[in-house]
């Protein structure tokens, strides 16, 4: 067990550098976008079928975040729970754990995305083969969480003239645009690895009491982790159309659990 001279605000080296890199990348993306360089498109994890996909994105997406609060909550959780794990394991083992859970999260998310996009492609092909107002309405409802006013107008008005060739073509264009949007949508954030860190904390310190903000009541870490995991599973199944990668969160927890079990059975080996 590694020992650090700590104060309430001190950070061990890996956690400190991970937080620093995430902050620097988030700050850098705004001036770079004005120079025509979109870090989200370059570093965010794209679906392998997208022309924007690059293998290195499995790593780089862990250092990209959408907005300030996305960054804030992830880095706060990394600070609160990650520093404890690094102090217990040491920097090298914690770094291995962080990237294994992050990559595991990306792998599960990519697998679920493949299933969803395959289903989306079949639905799009069926619509294009036999376009109708009813099919368009179902397609938009199933695959577009926040349709624009133009899409809603088309959905609501096409039924008045179902054989209008202009409206039929607009419907086909909308379906193709939704499919392209889903394929090219990048995933960003360290959330998968953060959920792995949370799982690791609950695994090592199951009876440590955490104070919730809403409601402000104490809860043991093991129940907090189990409850959070159950919520993510429920949301992943019921809100697959949301912009939150719930299965990435579950993937981080799953791969963290597998790695911890492996380490417990091979304690004589560092990795």
N, C-alpha and C positions, 0 to 999 in steps of 0.2 A: 504493500500500500504506500503510495507516494504522499509525502507530507508537504504542505505549502504554508508559508507564513500568510495568514489571511486576515483581512478586515471585512466588515460587512459588504464592502464594495469592491473587493479584490477579485481578480479573475485569473485562473490558470491559463497557460499560454495558448493552448489550442482553442479554447472557447473565446478568448480575447481576439485571436487572429481571425477566427471564423466570423465573429461579429464585425470586426473592422473591415474585412473584405466585402461582406454583404452591404455595409453602409457605403463604402467607397463606390461599389458598382451601382448602387441605387442613386447616389448623387451624380455619378458620371453620366447616367443614361439621359438626363435632361439636356445638358449642353450638347451631347453627341447627336441627339435627335434633331436638333436645330442645324446640325452639320450634315444631315442626311444619313446618319448611322443609327439604325434602330437596334439597340442591344437586345431588346425583347425578342425580335425576330431572329437575331443571330445566336443568342445564348439560350433562349427558351426552348423547352423540349417539344418538338413537333412530332406528330404522328409519322411513323416511317413511310407512309404512302404520300406524304406531302413533299413537294419539291424543295421546301425549306428545311427538311430534316438533315441533320448531320450527327454522326455517332457521338461526337464529343458533347452534345447537348445533354446526354444522360448525366454528366457531371456539372456542366456549367449552369443548368437550370436551377441548381441548388443555391446559387448566388444571385439570382434574379428575383425581384419582388414587384408586385403590381403597384400598390400604393403605399403611403406612409404607414398606415395602420397594419397592413399585411406585414411589412417589415418590422414594425414595433412589436407586435404580439409574438412573432416568431423569435426575434432576438431576445425579448424579455424571457420567454420560456427557455431558450438556450442558456441564458445567464442563470436563471433560477435553478434549473435541474441539471443542465449540462456541466456546470462547474463542480457540482457534487460528484457526478460520475467520474469526471476527469481526476479529481482529487483522490478518489478511491482506486481507480484503475491505472492512473498515469496517462500521460499525453498520447503515447503511441496506441495503446489499446482503445482509448476513447476515440481517436481519430479513425481507426479501423471501424469501430462500431458506427460512428456517424456516417461514414461513406457506404458501409454495407446496408444500413437501414435506408439511406437516401436512394441508393441504386435499386434496392428491393422495392421501395415505394414506386419508383419510376417503372420498374418491370411490371408490377401488378397493374398500375395505371395504364400502361401501354397495352397490356393484354385486354383489359376491360374496354379500352377505347377501340381496339381492333374489333371486338364483338359488336360494339355499338355502331361503329361506322359501317361494318359489313351489313348490319340490319338496315341502316340508313340508306346504303346504296341499293339494296333490294327494294326498299320502299320507293326510292326515287325512280328506279327503273320501272316499277309497276305503275307509278303515276304518269310518267312520260309515255308509257305504252297506251294508257287509257285515261287521259286527263279529265278531271271532273271537279266541280266546286266542292263536293263532299270530301273527296280524297285530299284536296288541297287544305281544307280546313283541318282534317285529322293530322296531316303531315306537319303543318305549322304548329298545331297545338302540342304535338309530340316532340318536336325537335327545335323549336325556337322559343326560348323563355320570354323574350321581350320583343315581340314583332313590332316593326315600325308602323306608323299610321298608314303608309302606302300599302303595305302588305295586308293590314287589317281591312282597308277599304276594298282591296281586291277580293279577299275572302268573303266579305259581307255582300259585295255587289255582283259577283260573278254569277250567283244563282239566278239573277234576274234575266241573264242572257247566256245560258250555259254553252251554246254553240257558237258564240262569237269568237272567230279565229284570233282576234287581237288579244282577247282576255285569256284564251287558251295558251297562246304563246307567252303572255306575261306570267301565267301560272307555272309553265315549264321553266321560265327564267328564274322565278323565285325559288323553285325546288333545287335547281342547279346551283344557285347562289348559296342556299343553306348548306348543301352538301360541301361546296368548296369552303365555306366558312368553317364548318366543323373539322374538315381535314387539315386546314391551315391554322387552326387555333393553337397557340403555344401554351404549354403549362410551365408556370414559373413558381419558385419559392422553395424554401427548405422545409416546408411543413411535414413532408413524409419523414425526413430525418428527425425532425422535432418530435413527432409522435413516437418514433423509435426511442428517443431520449426519455420521453415521458414514461414509456413502457419499461425502460431500463431502471428508472428511478423507482417505479412502483414494484418492480421485481426485487430490487435490492433492499428497499425500505418500505415494505408493504404496510406497516402499521404506523408510519409517520403521518401525523395529522396535517392536512392542508386546509387552509381557510378559503372557502369560496367567496367570491364577490357577490354573486346573485344565485341563491340567497346567501347572506353572510353567516354560514354555519361551517363548523369543522367536519372534515370527512377523511377517512384513512386513505392513503395513497392507492392501495389495492382496489378499493371500491371506486375511487375516482377514475382510475385507468380502465377498469371493467365497464363502468358507466359510459365513459367517453367513447370507448370502442364500440359499445352497443349502439350509441347514438349515431356514430359514423356509419355503421353497417346499415342501420335503418334509413338514414338519409341517402346513402349510396344506392339503395334499392328503390326508394320512393321518389328521389329527386335526381334521377340520372340526367335530367335536362339542365341542371344548374351549372354554374361556372366554377363550382368548388370540386376539387379532385378528392372526393371522399375515399375512393379506393386506394389512392396514393397514401392517405393517412393510415388506412388499415394495413397497407403493404409495409409501411415503416414499422408498425407494431408487430406484424407477423414475422418479418425478417429479424427484428430485434429479439423476439422471443426465441426463434430458431437458433440464432447466434449465441444467446445466453445459455441455452440448453447445451449447445455444442461445447462451449467453454466450461460449463460445469462438469462435463464428462471427460474433458481433456485438459484438466487444470494444470497438468505438467507442461503443456505447450502454451506459448504466449498467444499464438493465433489459433 
